[in-house]
Amino acid sequence: MKLVVCIVGSEDAGTLVDALLAAEHRATRLNSSGGFLKKSNATVMVGVEDEDVDEVMALVRDTCRPRTQIVNPMPPIMEPGEFFMPYPLEVEVGGATVFVLPVERFERL
C-alpha cells in the first residue's frame, strides 16, 4: 500500500479530487499555502494499493498541468544590494509535486 501526497494549485485541486473520486479512489484535500508566488494551494492525499499508483499519477498529470501566468511583483522593502524588477514577468504555475510513500499499516474505521 502507498500514500500518494500531491501538492497542487487550488485551481487544479477540485478537478483532481473529482477525477480521483470518479475513478473510485478516496481522497483527502487539505488547503495550504506557500511557494514562490505565496498563492494558496492544496495537498491531496490518496491511499492506494501498489498497483494503482500509476493510475493515480496519470490522473494527476491529466488534471494538474503547468501553465504560464503574468504576475506583477510587489516591491520588497529594499535592502542594500537587492534588485527589484518593476515590470510584469511571466512565470510557470500549476503542475504538481507528488510524493509516494510506503504505508506500513492502513485501517478504515
C-alpha positions in Angstrom: 0.0 0.0 0.0 1.2 3.6 -0.8 0.2 7.1 0.3 0.3 9.5 -2.6 0.7 13.1 -1.5 0.1 15.7 -4.2 0.7 19.4 -3.7 -1.2 21.2 -6.4 -2.6 24.7 -7.0 -6.0 25.5 -5.6 -7.4 26.0 -9.1 -6.5 22.3 -10.0 -7.3 20.7 -6.7 -11.1 20.4 -7.2 -10.7 18.9 -10.7 -8.1 16.4 -9.3 -10.3 15.3 -6.4 -13.3 14.9 -8.8 -11.2 12.8 -11.2 -9.9 10.6 -8.3 -13.5 10.1 -6.9 -14.8 9.2 -10.4 -12.0 6.6 -10.6 -13.2 5.3 -7.2 -10.1 6.5 -5.3 -10.8 8.1 -1.9 -9.0 11.4 -1.5 -8.5 13.9 1.3 -7.9 17.6 0.4 -6.1 19.9 2.8 -5.9 23.6 2.0 -2.3 25.0 2.3 -0.2 27.9 1.1 3.3 28.8 0.2 5.6 28.7 -2.7 7.1 31.3 -4.9 4.0 33.4 -5.5 2.6 33.0 -2.0 -0.6 31.6 -3.5 -2.9 29.1 -1.9 -2.5 25.5 -2.9 -3.9 22.2 -1.7 -2.4 19.0 -0.5 -4.4 16.0 -1.8 -3.7 12.6 -0.1 -4.7 9.3 -1.6 -4.1 5.8 -0.1 -3.9 3.2 -2.9 -2.7 -0.3 -3.5 0.8 -0.5 -5.1 -0.7 -1.5 -8.5 -2.9 1.6 -8.6 -0.1 4.2 -8.1 0.4 4.6 -11.9 -3.3 5.2 -12.4 -3.3 7.9 -9.8 -0.2 9.5 -11.2 -1.9 9.6 -14.7 -4.9 11.4 -13.2 -2.6 13.9 -11.5 -0.7 14.5 -14.8 -4.0 15.0 -16.7 -5.6 17.4 -14.3 -2.6 19.4 -13.0 -0.8 20.8 -16.0 1.8 23.5 -15.7 1.0 26.8 -17.5 2.4 30.3 -17.7 1.0 33.3 -15.9 1.9 37.0 -15.9 2.5 38.4 -12.4 3.1 41.9 -11.2 5.7 41.6 -8.4 5.2 43.6 -5.3 8.1 45.8 -4.4 10.1 44.4 -1.5 11.3 46.5 1.4 14.6 47.5 -0.3 17.7 46.4 1.4 21.1 47.4 0.2 22.1 45.2 -2.8 18.5 44.0 -3.5 17.3 44.0 -7.1 13.7 44.8 -7.9 12.1 44.4 -11.4 9.2 46.8 -11.5 7.6 45.3 -14.6 5.3 42.2 -15.0 7.0 38.9 -15.5 5.9 35.6 -16.9 6.3 32.6 -14.6 5.3 28.9 -14.8 2.5 27.9 -12.4 0.4 24.8 -11.8 1.6 21.3 -12.1 2.1 19.1 -9.1 4.7 18.0 -6.6 4.0 14.3 -5.8 5.4 12.1 -3.1 4.7 8.4 -3.0 5.3 6.9 0.5 5.1 3.4 1.7 2.4 2.6 4.2 3.1 0.0 6.8 -0.5 -0.2 8.1 -3.9 1.1 6.9 -7.3 0.8 8.6 -10.6 2.3 7.6 -12.6 2.7 10.8 
